[in-house]
Amino acid sequence: MFVKIKNDLAAAQERDPAATSKLEVFLTYAGFHALMAYRIAHRFHKWGVPILPRVISQVARWLTGIEIHPAAKIGKGFFIDHGMGVVIGETAEVGDCVTLFQGVTLGGTGKERGKRHPTLGNHVVVGAGAKILGGIKIGDNVKIGANSVVLKSVPSNSTVTGVPGRIIKTEGADRQPEATMDHTNIPDPVLDRFEALEREIIELRKKLDNRDK
């Protein structure tokens, strides 16, 4: 557990340019505080201690605005940037070196039992306000744009955006550095289609005008 907490601390300093030192992260970062509380609650949960894990998670929620169920499985090097409004459900699984921005939900789609929350692979980046819902799988090196709603599984090395989420880009197998996602230049497939239709209409108008002459 302590090794994972150390890795979480290093991940926050590595991925947030505002972090000047590990001490600053340790004392002032709500995402790190919530994660530290989760690591403790998860250990008690694995030991079968009743009630206490949920009490710890609820106290952490009140203090940080981040809710992580003690039964969730989270790998090493996890980083929550800012973090207010982040929710991670009971059966969610998160791989190594994953980054979540504020307002992200790893949630379910109803009252179904069993595996009802998503599984995230390694080196995944999830933009602010994105919702990943249901027992789906997000592959390694996936980037999910801000405010996307992902309801279907996503293969590795993909970029997803939109409501519902659509795969707009598939990259090579080479892993990109953590938290690298150019939010301002993510392609918009709907806009691209409208622009293509507009170009087709302009071409058709030109042909009709030439016929009339």
N, CA, C and O of each residue as an XYZ file, in Angstrom:
852
protein
N       0.817     -1.212      0.000
C       0.000      0.000      0.000
C       0.852      1.264      0.000
O       0.572      2.221     -0.723
N       1.903      1.250      0.830
C       2.750      2.433      0.930
C       3.532      2.685     -0.361
O       3.813      3.832     -0.709
N       3.880      1.606     -1.068
C       4.556      1.770     -2.356
C       3.621      2.442     -3.348
O       4.045      3.317     -4.104
N       2.349      2.041     -3.356
C       1.374      2.649     -4.259
C       1.154      4.120     -3.925
O       1.054      4.956     -4.823
N       1.078      4.436     -2.633
C       0.913      5.840     -2.226
C       2.116      6.669     -2.684
O       1.964      7.811     -3.119
N       3.298      6.086     -2.582
C       4.505      6.780     -3.044
C       4.444      7.020     -4.547
O       4.812      8.093     -5.024
N       3.978      6.016     -5.296
C       3.844      6.173     -6.748
C       2.785      7.216     -7.100
O       2.959      7.981     -8.049
N       1.687      7.248     -6.337
C       0.644      8.253     -6.562
C       1.191      9.658     -6.334
O       0.867     10.587     -7.074
N       2.000      9.804     -5.329
C       2.603     11.096     -5.017
C       3.525     11.542     -6.147
O       3.498     12.701     -6.561
N       4.331     10.623     -6.636
C       5.236     10.941     -7.738
C       4.463     11.263     -9.014
O       4.863     12.141     -9.778
N       3.342     10.546     -9.251
C       2.540     10.782    -10.449
C       1.947     12.181    -10.444
O       1.921     12.849    -11.478
N       1.470     12.631     -9.289
C       0.887     13.974     -9.193
C       1.930     15.041     -9.507
O       1.648     16.002    -10.223
N       3.124     14.869     -8.975
C       4.175     15.857     -9.233
C       4.630     15.824    -10.686
O       4.973     16.859    -11.257
N       4.634     14.645    -11.278
C       5.093     14.497    -12.666
C       4.099     15.105    -13.655
O       4.511     15.733    -14.630
N       2.790     14.927    -13.417
C       1.777     15.281    -14.415
C       1.138     16.639    -14.216
O       0.449     17.129    -15.111
N       1.348     17.259    -13.070
C       0.765     18.580    -12.845
C       1.882     19.624    -12.835
O       2.703     19.635    -11.918
N       1.924     20.504    -13.846
C       2.993     21.505    -13.888
C       2.937     22.499    -12.730
O       3.914     23.198    -12.461
N       1.788     22.563    -12.040
C       1.665     23.483    -10.912
C       2.285     22.929     -9.632
O       2.487     23.669     -8.669
N       2.588     21.630     -9.617
C       3.151     21.008     -8.417
C       4.636     21.327     -8.309
O       5.426     20.941     -9.170
N       5.005     22.024     -7.258
C       6.404     22.429     -7.090
C       7.214     21.435     -6.270
O       8.442     21.416     -6.358
N       6.538     20.608     -5.470
C       7.258     19.644     -4.637
C       6.312     18.554     -4.170
O       5.093     18.722     -4.203
N       6.878     17.436     -3.734
C       6.068     16.350     -3.175
C       5.373     16.805     -1.900
O       4.250     16.384     -1.620
N       6.034     17.663     -1.124
C       5.423     18.158      0.113
C       4.160     18.953     -0.185
O       3.164     18.829      0.527
N       4.196     19.778     -1.245
C       3.017     20.544     -1.627
C       1.872     19.619     -2.014
O       0.731     19.840     -1.610
N       2.172     18.582     -2.796
C       1.153     17.618     -3.195
C       0.573     16.929     -1.972
O      -0.644     16.792     -1.848
N       1.441     16.495     -1.071
C       1.014     15.767      0.125
C       0.093     16.602      1.003
O      -0.865     16.079      1.572
N       0.374     17.896      1.117
C      -0.380     18.746      2.033
C      -1.620     19.384      1.408
O      -2.586     19.662      2.120
N      -1.615     19.619      0.108
C      -2.663     20.481     -0.470
C      -3.486     19.871     -1.596
O      -4.452     20.502     -2.025
N      -3.165     18.688     -2.099
C      -3.874     18.144     -3.254
C      -5.019     17.235     -2.818
O      -4.799     16.162     -2.256
N      -6.255     17.686     -3.090
C      -7.437     16.917     -2.698
C      -7.476     15.553     -3.379
O      -7.882     14.565     -2.767
N      -7.054     15.492     -4.645
C      -7.042     14.224     -5.354
C      -6.146     13.206     -4.675
O      -6.495     12.031     -4.564
N      -4.989     13.663     -4.221
C      -4.072     12.762     -3.525
C      -4.644     12.344     -2.174
O      -4.509     11.188     -1.773
N      -5.288     13.289     -1.464
C      -5.889     12.962     -0.163
C      -6.983     11.899     -0.327
O      -7.054     10.941      0.444
N      -7.837     12.085     -1.349
C      -8.906     11.115     -1.591
C      -8.339      9.743     -1.932
O      -8.868      8.717     -1.505
N      -7.269      9.739     -2.697
C      -6.656      8.472     -3.096
C      -5.997      7.783     -1.905
O      -6.054      6.560     -1.780
N      -5.377      8.566     -1.039
C      -4.758      7.996      0.151
C      -5.821      7.376      1.057
O      -5.623      6.294      1.609
N      -6.966      8.082      1.206
C      -8.065      7.529      2.001
C      -8.589      6.251      1.363
O      -8.909      5.288      2.061
N      -8.676      6.241      0.019
C      -9.129      5.030     -0.669
C      -8.181      3.865     -0.410
O      -8.631      2.751     -0.142
N      -6.879      4.107     -0.487
C      -5.917      3.013     -0.284
C      -6.115      2.381      1.098
O      -6.047      1.160      1.242
N      -6.358      3.209      2.100
C      -6.576      2.695      3.461
C      -7.907      1.947      3.530
O      -7.973      0.842      4.068
N      -8.983      2.558      2.976
C     -10.295      1.919      3.013
C     -10.292      0.607      2.242
O     -10.907     -0.370      2.670
N      -9.600      0.583      1.108
C      -9.534     -0.636      0.297
C      -8.842     -1.757      1.048
O      -9.246     -2.915      0.942
N      -7.807     -1.431      1.803
C      -7.112     -2.452      2.588
C      -8.045     -3.042      3.653
O      -8.094     -4.259      3.830
N      -8.785     -2.177      4.360
C      -9.752     -2.674      5.333
C     -10.835     -3.522      4.659
O     -11.276     -4.532      5.207
N     -11.258     -3.096      3.461
C     -12.264     -3.854      2.718
C     -11.749     -5.245      2.377
O     -12.487     -6.223      2.498
N     -10.503     -5.347      1.957
C      -9.919     -6.645      1.620
C      -9.803     -7.529      2.852
O      -9.890     -8.753      2.750
N      -9.607     -6.916      4.013
C      -9.535     -7.673      5.255
C     -10.912     -8.098      5.756
O     -11.009     -8.857      6.720
N     -11.975     -7.619      5.113
C     -13.326     -7.993      5.514
C     -13.872     -7.193      6.681
O     -14.841     -7.613      7.315
N     -13.274     -6.052      6.976
C     -13.758     -5.204      8.071
C     -15.080     -4.560      7.643
O     -15.123     -3.920      6.592
N     -16.162     -4.708      8.424
C     -17.448     -4.125      8.030
C     -17.528     -2.625      8.329
O     -16.880     -2.129      9.251
N     -18.317     -1.928      7.553
C     -18.725     -0.530      7.763
C     -17.563      0.468      7.666
O     -17.673      1.472      6.962
N     -16.456      0.203      8.362
C     -15.351      1.164      8.442
C     -14.862      1.633      7.077
O     -14.645      2.832      6.908
N     -14.673      0.738      6.077
C     -14.220      1.226      4.767
C     -15.149      2.268      4.166
O     -14.681      3.262      3.611
N     -16.473      2.056      4.267
C     -17.416      3.018      3.719
C     -17.399      4.323      4.515
O     -17.567      5.401      3.946
N     -17.198      4.226      5.818
C     -17.100      5.437      6.645
C     -15.909      6.275      6.196
O     -16.014      7.495      6.067
N     -14.771      5.616      5.958
C     -13.573      6.331      5.505
C     -13.819      6.995      4.158
O     -13.437      8.146      3.947
N     -14.463      6.263      3.241
C     -14.703      6.819      1.910
C     -15.675      7.994      1.969
O     -15.521      8.957      1.218
N     -16.669      7.929      2.849
C     -17.627      9.022      2.962
C     -16.991     10.264      3.583
O     -17.268     11.386      3.159
N     -16.146     10.062      4.580
C     -15.426     11.194      5.166
C     -14.540     11.852      4.113
O     -14.482     13.078      4.021
N     -13.847     11.030      3.315
C     -13.009     11.562      2.243
C     -13.846     12.319      1.221
O     -13.407     13.336      0.684
N     -15.053     11.825      0.951
C     -15.944     12.510      0.016
C     -16.334     13.886      0.549
O     -16.311     14.866     -0.197
N     -16.691     13.969      1.827
C     -17.071     15.251      2.418
C     -15.913     16.246      2.367
O     -16.115     17.438      2.136
N     -14.700     15.743      2.584
C     -13.535     16.629      2.669
C     -12.989     17.039      1.305
O     -12.467     18.143      1.152
N     -13.109     16.149      0.306
C     -12.439     16.389     -0.978
C     -13.389     16.561     -2.161
O     -12.984     17.083     -3.201
N     -14.648     16.131     -2.021
C     -15.566     16.165     -3.161
C     -15.340     15.030     -4.136
O     -15.868     15.054     -5.248
N     -14.561     14.029     -3.734
C     -14.238     12.882     -4.592
C     -14.743     11.613     -3.915
O     -14.449     11.368     -2.745
N     -15.505     10.808     -4.653
C     -16.064      9.582     -4.081
C     -15.466      8.366     -4.763
O     -15.654      8.158     -5.962
N     -14.748      7.567     -3.996
C     -14.154      6.323     -4.505
C     -14.635      5.185     -3.621
O     -14.360      5.170     -2.421
N     -15.348      4.238     -4.202
C     -15.846      3.114     -3.414
C     -14.663      2.255     -2.960
O     -13.752      2.001     -3.748
N     -14.665      1.803     -1.697
C     -13.543      1.000     -1.190
C     -13.296     -0.289     -1.958
O     -12.176     -0.801     -1.955
N     -14.332     -0.828     -2.624
C     -14.174     -2.090     -3.347
C     -13.571     -1.911     -4.733
O     -13.159     -2.891     -5.352
N     -13.511     -0.676     -5.234
C     -12.910     -0.437     -6.552
C     -11.447     -0.879     -6.544
O     -10.795     -0.899     -5.501
N     -10.946     -1.232     -7.729
C      -9.553     -1.665     -7.856
C      -8.781     -0.636     -8.664
O      -9.106     -0.383     -9.824
N      -7.771     -0.049     -8.065
C      -7.006      1.023     -8.701
C      -5.528      0.682     -8.671
O      -4.986      0.338     -7.621
N      -4.874      0.777     -9.826
C      -3.466      0.449     -9.943
C      -2.558      1.563     -9.433
O      -3.014      2.509     -8.791
N      -1.292      1.437     -9.725
C      -0.300      2.400     -9.238
C      -0.212      3.609    -10.164
O      -0.646      3.557    -11.315
N       0.352      4.692     -9.649
C       0.569      5.884    -10.463
C      -0.715      6.560    -10.892
O      -0.758      7.159    -11.967
N      -1.768      6.482    -10.082
C      -3.059      7.073    -10.412
C      -3.051      8.551    -10.028
O      -2.545      8.920     -8.968
N      -3.622      9.405    -10.906
C      -3.626     10.842    -10.633
C      -4.998     11.433    -10.945
O      -5.529     11.249    -12.041
N      -5.566     12.147     -9.969
C      -6.814     12.878    -10.162
C      -6.477     14.359    -10.159
O      -6.071     14.905     -9.133
N      -6.644     15.010    -11.303
C      -6.295     16.425    -11.429
C      -7.471     17.280    -10.951
O      -8.566     17.190    -11.507
N      -7.257     18.097     -9.939
C      -8.295     18.895     -9.271
C      -9.286     17.954     -8.589
O      -9.267     17.842     -7.363
N     -10.145     17.281     -9.337
C     -10.874     16.153     -8.776
C     -12.290     16.378     -8.306
O     -13.024     15.400     -8.160
N     -12.726     17.609     -8.057
C     -14.080     17.813     -7.545
C     -15.113     17.130     -8.442
O     -15.115     17.320     -9.658
N     -15.992     16.332     -7.823
C     -17.053     15.666     -8.565
C     -16.686     14.333     -9.169
O     -17.522     13.723     -9.836
N     -15.473     13.851     -8.967
C     -15.080     12.540     -9.487
C     -15.793     11.435     -8.700
O     -15.838     11.472     -7.470
N     -16.346     10.454     -9.418
C     -17.019      9.314     -8.794
C     -16.488      8.029     -9.418
O     -16.470      7.880    -10.640
N     -16.059      7.106     -8.566
C     -15.560      5.805     -9.025
C     -16.362      4.723     -8.315
O     -16.312      4.613     -7.090
N     -17.102      3.925     -9.081
C     -18.043      2.961     -8.527
C     -17.404      1.705     -7.968
O     -16.199      1.481     -8.083
N     -18.255      0.894     -7.359
C     -17.829     -0.279     -6.593
C     -17.042     -1.289     -7.406
O     -16.013     -1.778     -6.939
N     -17.495     -1.617     -8.610
C     -16.834     -2.667     -9.400
C     -15.921     -2.087    -10.481
O     -15.500     -2.806    -11.387
N     -15.615     -0.792    -10.389
C     -14.690     -0.176    -11.339
C     -13.283     -0.733    -11.141
O     -12.879     -1.044    -10.020
N     -12.550     -0.852    -12.235
C     -11.150     -1.278    -12.196
C     -10.334     -0.286    -13.012
O     -10.683      0.034    -14.148
N      -9.259      0.190    -12.431
C      -8.418      1.204    -13.066
C      -6.995      0.681    -13.121
O      -6.448      0.235    -12.113
N      -6.397      0.738    -14.306
C      -5.041      0.231    -14.477
C      -3.982      1.168    -13.939
O      -4.275      2.062    -13.145
N      -2.752      0.960    -14.373
C      -1.625      1.765    -13.906
C      -1.494      3.061    -14.708
O      -1.816      3.110    -15.895
N      -1.015      4.105    -14.033
C      -0.671      5.375    -14.687
C      -1.856      5.994    -15.420
O      -1.721      6.453    -16.554
N      -3.011      6.005    -14.771
C      -4.237      6.585    -15.325
C      -4.432      7.989    -14.768
O      -4.122      8.247    -13.605
N      -4.949      8.902    -15.599
C      -5.220     10.279    -15.192
C      -6.693     10.605    -15.410
O      -7.221     10.416    -16.505
N      -7.351     11.093    -14.367
C      -8.722     11.570    -14.462
C      -8.753     13.056    -14.136
O      -8.089     13.505    -13.201
N      -9.526     13.822    -14.909
C      -9.731     15.231    -14.597
C     -11.050     15.392    -13.828
O     -11.780     14.423    -13.621
N     -11.341     16.628    -13.411
C     -12.492     16.863    -12.539
C     -13.809     16.473    -13.208
O     -13.966     16.588    -14.423
N     -14.753     16.007    -12.379
C     -16.084     15.694    -12.864
C     -16.230     14.374    -13.585
O     -17.289     14.106    -14.152
N     -15.217     13.546    -13.584
C     -15.287     12.249    -14.280
C     -16.101     11.252    -13.450
O     -15.984     11.206    -12.226
N     -16.925     10.459    -14.134
C     -17.703      9.401    -13.480
C     -17.369      8.057    -14.111
O     -17.467      7.888    -15.327
N     -16.976      7.109    -13.280
C     -16.856      5.709    -13.691
C     -18.029      5.003    -13.028
O     -17.900      4.467    -11.928
N     -19.181      5.007    -13.709
C     -20.426      4.602    -13.070
C     -21.137      3.467    -13.762
O     -20.653      2.902    -14.743
N     -22.317      3.142    -13.218
C     -23.162      2.108    -13.783
C     -24.278      2.713    -14.609
O     -24.390      3.932    -14.732
N     -25.107      1.838    -15.179
C     -26.211      2.299    -16.027
C     -27.572      1.966    -15.437
O     -28.591      2.247    -16.069
N     -27.624      1.382    -14.257
C     -28.899      1.026    -13.652
C     -28.687      0.284    -12.357
O     -27.706      0.515    -11.649
N     -29.617     -0.616    -12.045
C     -29.558     -1.356    -10.784
C     -29.103     -2.792    -10.990
O     -29.399     -3.667    -10.177
N     -28.378     -3.032    -12.091
C     -27.920     -4.390    -12.362
C     -26.895     -4.824    -11.315
O     -26.227     -3.995    -10.698
N     -26.788     -6.120    -11.133
C     -25.833     -6.689    -10.181
C     -24.563     -7.104    -10.914
O     -24.499     -7.062    -12.143
N     -23.557     -7.504    -10.148
C     -22.319     -7.987    -10.739
C     -21.441     -6.857    -11.246
O     -21.446     -5.758    -10.691
N     -20.684     -7.132    -12.306
C     -19.743     -6.150    -12.860
C     -20.531     -5.083    -13.615
O     -20.951     -5.306    -14.750
N     -20.729     -3.942    -12.996
C     -21.581     -2.910    -13.582
C     -20.862     -1.580    -13.781
O     -21.475     -0.596    -14.194
N     -19.575     -1.548    -13.489
C     -18.778     -0.343    -13.681
C     -17.625     -0.643    -14.639
O     -17.252     -1.804    -14.812
N     -17.064      0.380    -15.255
C     -16.065      0.139    -16.315
C     -14.708     -0.333    -15.806
O     -14.366     -0.191    -14.632
N     -13.955     -0.900    -16.743
C     -12.566     -1.279    -16.513
C     -11.694     -0.429    -17.422
O     -11.880     -0.426    -18.639
N     -10.746      0.288    -16.841
C      -9.819      1.133    -17.601
C      -8.454      0.458    -17.644
O      -7.961     -0.036    -16.630
N      -7.849      0.443    -18.829
C      -6.521     -0.126    -18.978
C      -5.440      0.796    -18.443
O      -5.717      1.705    -17.660
N      -4.218      0.561    -18.866
C      -3.078      1.363    -18.422
C      -2.915      2.619    -19.283
O      -3.240      2.616    -20.470
N      -2.408      3.689    -18.670
C      -2.074      4.936    -19.381
C      -3.288      5.556    -20.077
O      -3.174      6.077    -21.187
N      -4.432      5.497    -19.428
C      -5.659      6.108    -19.946
C      -5.775      7.529    -19.413
O      -5.446      7.791    -18.256
N      -6.249      8.457    -20.264
C      -6.497      9.836    -19.858
C      -7.975     10.145    -20.113
O      -8.472      9.954    -21.223
N      -8.671     10.621    -19.081
C     -10.099     10.914    -19.190
C     -10.315     12.397    -18.905
O     -10.014     12.872    -17.810
N     -10.838     13.126    -19.892
C     -11.009     14.565    -19.786
C     -12.114     14.978    -18.823
O     -12.919     14.150    -18.399
N     -12.147     16.261    -18.483
C     -13.070     16.800    -17.494
C     -14.521     16.546    -17.878
O     -14.919     16.761    -19.023
N     -15.308     16.086    -16.907
C     -16.735     15.902    -17.106
C     -17.138     14.668    -17.878
O     -18.330     14.454    -18.098
N     -16.195     13.849    -18.296
C     -16.530     12.647    -19.075
C     -17.209     11.601    -18.194
O     -16.915     11.480    -17.005
N     -18.119     10.852    -18.802
C     -18.831      9.785    -18.098
C     -18.572      8.471    -18.822
O     -18.814      8.360    -20.024
N     -18.088      7.491    -18.100
C     -17.872      6.154    -18.647
C     -18.778      5.224    -17.856
O     -18.581      5.033    -16.656
N     -19.773      4.645    -18.526
C     -20.858      3.979    -17.819
C     -21.017      2.529    -18.251
O     -20.929      2.203    -19.435
N     -21.254      1.666    -17.267
C     -21.506      0.259    -17.539
C     -20.259     -0.597    -17.415
O     -19.152     -0.087    -17.242
N     -20.454     -1.896    -17.506
C     -19.339     -2.833    -17.361
C     -18.545     -2.988    -18.643
O     -18.335     -4.104    -19.118
N     -18.108     -1.883    -19.199
C     -17.369     -1.890    -20.463
C     -15.867     -1.855    -20.195
O     -15.428     -1.638    -19.066
N     -15.100     -2.069    -21.242
C     -13.640     -2.070    -21.106
C     -13.029     -0.989    -21.976
O     -13.325     -0.891    -23.167
N     -12.172     -0.179    -21.369
C     -11.418      0.854    -22.070
C      -9.975      0.368    -22.167
O      -9.334      0.115    -21.148
N      -9.467      0.238    -23.382
C      -8.139     -0.345    -23.587
C      -7.007      0.545    -23.124
O      -7.231      1.649    -22.627
N      -5.793      0.058    -23.290
C      -4.595      0.812    -22.908
C      -4.402      2.031    -23.820
O      -4.773      2.006    -24.993
N      -3.823      3.083    -23.268
C      -3.430      4.284    -24.029
C      -4.610      5.001    -24.681
O      -4.435      5.689    -25.687
N      -5.794      4.849    -24.125
C      -6.983      5.514    -24.666
C      -7.093      6.929    -24.097
O      -6.791      7.166    -22.927
N      -7.535      7.875    -24.953
C      -7.787      9.247    -24.528
C      -9.266      9.543    -24.747
O      -9.797      9.332    -25.837
N      -9.922     10.032    -23.705
C     -11.355     10.323    -23.772
C     -11.545     11.817    -23.562
O     -11.138     12.362    -22.535
N     -12.165     12.482    -24.539
C     -12.317     13.922    -24.513
C     -13.269     14.402    -23.433
O     -14.090     13.635    -22.929
N     -13.154     15.679    -23.080
C     -13.984     16.287    -22.045
C     -15.459     16.172    -22.400
O     -15.850     16.348    -23.554
N     -16.278     15.870    -21.378
C     -17.740     15.788    -21.481
C     -18.245     14.675    -22.399
O     -19.424     14.660    -22.752
N     -17.394     13.766    -22.781
C     -17.852     12.611    -23.565
C     -18.657     11.663    -22.683
O     -18.464     11.613    -21.469
N     -19.560     10.915    -23.307
C     -20.320      9.875    -22.605
C     -20.035      8.556    -23.315
O     -20.497      8.326    -24.432
N     -19.275      7.704    -22.657
C     -18.822      6.455    -23.281
C     -19.672      5.301    -22.750
O     -19.717      5.054    -21.544
N     -20.346      4.597    -23.666
C     -21.263      3.519    -23.298
C     -20.854      2.175    -23.885
O     -21.452      1.148    -23.564
N     -19.821      2.177    -24.758
C     -19.353      0.942    -25.374
C     -17.852      0.803    -25.171
O     -17.143      1.791    -24.984
N     -17.385     -0.420    -25.211
C     -15.959     -0.681    -25.026
C     -15.134      0.013    -26.105
O     -15.598      0.204    -27.229
N     -13.905      0.388    -25.749
C     -13.023      1.126    -26.645
C     -11.702      0.356    -26.774
O     -11.103      0.004    -25.757
N     -11.237      0.089    -27.995
C      -9.965     -0.618    -28.150
C      -8.775      0.254    -27.764
O      -8.892      1.476    -27.669
N      -7.661     -0.371    -27.549
C      -6.439      0.340    -27.153
C      -6.004      1.337    -28.223
O      -6.333      1.191    -29.400
N      -5.253      2.360    -27.785
C      -4.640      3.355    -28.668
C      -5.662      4.164    -29.462
O      -5.420      4.515    -30.617
N      -6.805      4.459    -28.841
C      -7.860      5.204    -29.512
C      -8.131      6.526    -28.802
O      -7.801      6.701    -27.629
N      -8.743      7.456    -29.544
C      -9.231      8.711    -28.973
C     -10.740      8.746    -29.164
O     -11.238      8.476    -30.257
N     -11.475      9.081    -28.093
C     -12.931      9.058    -28.110
C     -13.458     10.433    -27.726
O     -12.911     11.088    -26.839
N     -14.526     10.871    -28.399
C     -15.181     12.117    -28.022
C     -16.644     12.049    -28.422
O     -17.036     11.211    -29.233
N     -17.453     12.938    -27.846
C     -18.851     13.051    -28.250
C     -19.825     12.395    -27.305
O     -19.444     11.713    -26.353
N     -21.130     12.624    -27.601
C     -22.235     12.045    -26.834
C     -23.206     11.398    -27.828
O     -23.882     12.128    -28.553
N     -23.308     10.085    -27.895
C     -22.452      9.134    -27.183
C     -21.038      9.134    -27.751
O     -20.813      9.610    -28.864
N     -20.095      8.607    -26.996
C     -18.701      8.633    -27.413
C     -18.451      7.855    -28.688
O     -18.943      6.739    -28.854
N     -17.679      8.454    -29.593
C     -17.305      7.797    -30.851
C     -15.790      7.779    -30.975
O     -15.107      8.716    -30.560
N     -15.286      6.721    -31.540
C     -13.845      6.633    -31.785
C     -13.527      7.514    -32.987
O     -14.021      7.261    -34.085
N     -12.717      8.532    -32.794
C     -12.407      9.455    -33.880
C     -10.979      9.325    -34.371
O     -10.601      9.916    -35.382
N     -10.191      8.548    -33.648
C      -8.782      8.446    -34.024
C      -8.207      7.177    -33.420
O      -8.460      6.866    -32.256
N      -7.440      6.450    -34.205
C      -6.726      5.284    -33.715
C      -5.261      5.467    -34.022
O      -4.877      5.686    -35.170
N      -4.435      5.376    -32.981
C      -3.006      5.639    -33.131
C      -2.232      4.336    -33.143
O      -2.805      3.255    -33.000
N      -0.934      4.450    -33.313
C      -0.068      3.280    -33.293
C       0.055      2.705    -31.904
O      -0.523      3.227    -30.951
N       0.793      1.651    -31.792
C       0.922      0.960    -30.504
C       1.858      1.666    -29.540
O       1.877      1.334    -28.354
N       2.639      2.637    -30.018
C       3.577      3.326    -29.129
C       2.816      4.144    -28.105
O       1.926      4.919    -28.457
N       3.164      3.973    -26.832
C       2.483      4.684    -25.764
C       2.903      6.140    -25.724
O       4.086      6.465    -25.827
N       1.906      7.021    -25.573
C       2.170      8.437    -25.406
C       2.392      8.740    -23.931
O       1.904      7.999    -23.078
N       3.124      9.821    -23.604
C       3.326     10.167    -22.198
C       2.003     10.410    -21.483
O       1.014     10.800    -22.104
N       1.993     10.174    -20.163
C       0.773     10.348    -19.388
C       0.224     11.760    -19.518
O       0.970     12.734    -19.620
N      -1.096     11.843    -19.510
C      -1.829     13.117    -19.476
C      -1.577     13.994    -20.688
O      -1.819     15.199    -20.636
N      -1.088     13.407    -21.793
C      -0.927     14.208    -23.005
C      -2.173     14.062    -23.857
O      -2.421     13.008    -24.442
N      -2.947     15.118    -23.920
C      -4.128     15.134    -24.771
C      -4.396     16.576    -25.155
O      -4.627     17.428    -24.297
N      -4.363     16.841    -26.465
C      -4.573     18.199    -26.962
C      -6.076     18.454    -27.037
O      -6.701     18.251    -28.078
N      -6.648     18.903    -25.913
C      -8.099     19.078    -25.833
C      -8.617     20.070    -26.867
O      -9.738     19.913    -27.352
N      -7.837     21.079    -27.216
C      -8.324     22.135    -28.113
C      -8.374     21.687    -29.562
O      -9.044     22.321    -30.377
N      -7.683     20.611    -29.902
C      -7.625     20.182    -31.297
C      -8.155     18.764    -31.509
O      -7.771     18.097    -32.469
N      -9.033     18.303    -30.618
C      -9.652     16.994    -30.821
C     -10.633     17.085    -31.984
O     -11.489     17.969    -31.989
N     -10.533     16.204    -32.960
C     -11.437     16.272    -34.118
C     -12.895     16.135    -33.716
O     -13.227     15.454    -32.745
N     -13.766     16.797    -34.483
C     -15.212     16.713    -34.273
C     -15.812     16.016    -35.498
O     -15.967     16.657    -36.537
N     -16.156     14.725    -35.410
C     -16.628     13.985    -36.592
C     -17.941     14.525    -37.138
O     -18.162     14.486    -38.349
N     -18.824     15.032    -36.269
C     -20.097     15.582    -36.747
C     -19.852     16.847    -37.560
O     -20.417     17.020    -38.640
N     -19.000     17.734    -37.032
C     -18.667     18.958    -37.762
C     -17.977     18.632    -39.078
O     -18.254     19.258    -40.101
N     -17.081     17.655    -39.052
C     -16.385     17.264    -40.281
C     -17.384     16.790    -41.346
O     -17.230     17.094    -42.529
N     -18.404     16.047    -40.915
C     -19.402     15.552    -41.873
C     -20.229     16.703    -42.448
O     -20.508     16.738    -43.647
N     -20.622     17.651    -41.579
C     -21.377     18.810    -42.061
C     -20.557     19.618    -43.064
O     -21.087     20.084    -44.072
N     -19.277     19.781    -42.791
C     -18.424     20.531    -43.709
C     -18.288     19.801    -45.039
O     -18.262     20.433    -46.095
N     -18.202     18.475    -44.993
C     -18.128     17.698    -46.231
C     -19.423     17.836    -47.035
O     -19.384     17.974    -48.258
N     -20.569     17.799    -46.349
C     -21.854     17.977    -47.028
C     -21.964     19.371    -47.638
O     -22.493     19.535    -48.737
N     -21.462     20.369    -46.921
C     -21.503     21.737    -47.440
C     -20.676     21.860    -48.715
O     -21.081     22.520    -49.672
N     -19.509     21.214    -48.715
C     -18.675     21.246    -49.921
C     -19.377     20.564    -51.091
O     -19.304     21.040    -52.223
N     -20.056     19.448    -50.820
C     -20.785     18.747    -51.876
C     -21.910     19.614    -52.443
O     -22.121     19.649    -53.655
N     -22.630     20.312    -51.563
C     -23.720     21.188    -52.010
C     -23.178     22.319    -52.878
O     -23.784     22.668    -53.890
N     -22.045     22.890    -52.490
C     -21.435     23.971    -53.282
C     -21.059     23.461    -54.663
O     -21.290     24.143    -55.661
N     -20.481     22.265    -54.727
C     -20.105     21.688    -56.017
C     -21.332     21.425    -56.892
O     -21.303     21.671    -58.097
N     -22.414     20.922    -56.279
C     -23.645     20.667    -57.034
C     -24.246     21.964    -57.566
O     -24.743     22.005    -58.692
N     -24.201     23.022    -56.759
C     -24.712     24.317    -57.203
C     -23.917     24.848    -58.390
O     -24.482     25.413    -59.326
N     -22.615     24.663    -58.342
C     -21.763     25.108    -59.449
C     -22.123     24.358    -60.733
O     -22.186     24.959    -61.805
N     -22.358     23.055    -60.629
C     -22.711     22.258    -61.810
C     -24.059     22.694    -62.372
O     -24.235     22.776    -63.587
N     -25.014     22.976    -61.478
C     -26.346     23.420    -61.933
C     -26.259     24.781    -62.595
O     -26.915     25.025    -63.608
N     -25.440     25.684    -62.021
C     -25.267     27.011    -62.602
C     -24.644     26.911    -63.987
O     -25.033     27.651    -64.890
N     -23.679     26.006    -64.173
C     -23.036     25.846    -65.477
C     -23.998     25.273    -66.494
O     -23.903     25.609    -67.675
N     -24.925     24.418    -66.080
C     -25.928     23.875    -67.011
C     -26.868     24.980    -67.514
O     -27.246     25.002    -68.685
N     -27.234     25.887    -66.614
C     -28.185     26.955    -66.972
C     -27.570     27.953    -67.948
O     -28.310     28.616    -68.675
N     -26.275     28.082    -67.989
C     -25.643     29.099    -68.839
C     -25.626     28.686    -70.299
O     -25.130     29.430    -71.145
